[in-house]
Amino acid sequence: MLQAQVFLWAYILLFFPTSIVAQGLGVNWGVIASHPLDPKIVVNILKDNGIKKVKLFHAEHDILTALSGTDIEVMVGIPNHSLESLSEKYSVAQAWVKANITAYQLQVSFCCRYVAVGNEPFLAAYNGTYNNITLPAMKNILKALNEACVGKDIKVSTPLNGDVYITPTYKPSDGIFRHDLADIMNGICEFLHKNNAAFIVNIYPFLNLYQNPGFPETYAFFDNDDSNSMDDHGVKYRSVLDANIDTLVAALKVSNFSDIPIIVGEVGWPTDGNIYATTKNAKKFYNGLLKRIVKNEGTPLRAKQYPDVYMFSLLDEDLKSIDPGMFERHWGIFSFDGQPKFPMDLSGKGQNKPLVGGKNVTYMEKKWCVYNKDASNQKDLPVKVAWACNNTDCTTLVPGASCSGMGIDMNASVAFNMYYQMANQTKGACDFEGLAKIVKRDPSNGTCRLPIMIKTIQTTSNSSASAPKSSRSSTFSSSTSHSPFETHSPSPSSSPFHSPLLIFQIFVGIFTIWFV
């Protein structure tokens, strides 16, 4: 009897995931990184943590191969730059489906459930570039899937930003689709309804807080009380996420498509690059979100079932555009090397459980590049640091970030080391005319981590062109509302973006002050 019990537990540990995950929870997997983690390691991270759904921004052969043969449900994305060719030539859609769907299903089990055509194509900032080609591209992809006899199992949709709907009165129940998109959204919704596909929307409570001075901080999370809640005809909204979802629910109802299911395609919280972007806040947000999902009570306008949710994102990406903000490279619940940033109970039970990190990750040699304070040409330091930051990732140095306010030695070391690591520890990458030197003792200090880069493999893509610079749009939703409780983020023009030139100016200014 004892032997039978031992065998049973051994079987459970071997063949069942080590973590129970909230039903309907998935994660986005982006690869805009200088040193992408081996897809096999990433897939094992998903499996070890019990994550059953993943969303990709475009098709990459190595990633699709790693996912094949697993029971992980996949949403494969198609980038915006492919929409024109897909809409104009059905043969392009046929070729895409053959290369990225059926090729894997013929070889081994490949659990693809959605094709996401485009990514936030109707952003106001795109000035209508994709307005008239997105739906035709979706139709061609679905036609090609049907022709390949997989259309019944694989749905077609397009992830949209929350700026496609607005609420003129600030109240979710008054949500409508943007006037200039009314006909387009009607066509999209008709397509989704006819084919039993979900409306996919990307929502970012963090951006409400980041871009709106005076926005109630607690309203961006889930433990808000009535003091900062939104009253909508007697209904209390205590989180901006729920208010945003119901604004969409109302817009769908007005358009006579109230039965279309909703998927939150992206939602998350960054951990660095801004005063609000911290591991503490990220943990708080995800704990609240996961508890909300597990309750499955729905929202006031769509009760009984909460939408499926894809966390944004799985890993940090150090080559993402920083136009939206310096936090843009720090959305991962895991760092670039697959290590968890904070405890996170994916079951939604609120336990302080650690995530399972990447195994067998190969790092480069334990060497760091740091500031050499004994160099004779100290007057050149501001320019050298600024140059390094223009050519690497210095987003941890901005005010409020993990390495900010630690003095000239640490700031220079952060810049030099990031450049050195991203250059694969090439000896010549740690010189800066004598202002930098190589050390073998970890110079990390407190919250400021100076990483060692991982060894990586080169992934290959099956898409007709390379991935866009950012796996997420670099501009965000706009609204006619400017209430502190608005359900969208303001238009791009209302917030300053950060360019490499601005970074250069910031660091020259900082170091000039220090040297005066």
Salt bridges, closest charged atoms under 4 A:
ASP48 OD2 - LYS359 NZ 3.34
GLU60 OE2 - HIS58 NE2 3.23
ASP71 OD2 - LYS52 NZ 2.67
ASP163 OD2 - ARG178 NH1 3.20
ASP180 OD1 - ARG178 NE 2.83
ASP223 OD2 - LYS284 NZ 3.96
ASP226 OD1 - ARG238 NH2 2.50
ASP231 OD2 - LYS236 NZ 3.39
ASP232 OD1 - HIS233 NE2 3.70
ASP242 OD2 - ARG292 NH2 2.76
ASP259 OD1 - HIS193 ND1 3.39
GLU266 OE2 - LYS55 NZ 3.55
ASP308 OD2 - LYS53 NZ 2.77
ASP316 OD1 - LYS341 NZ 2.68
GLU328 OE2 - LYS320 NZ 3.01
GLU328 OE1 - ARG472 NH2 2.53
ASP337 OD2 - ARG449 NH2 3.19
GLU365 OE1 - LYS367 NZ 3.69
ASP393 OD1 - ARG329 NH1 3.15
GLU433 OE2 - LYS384 NZ 3.33
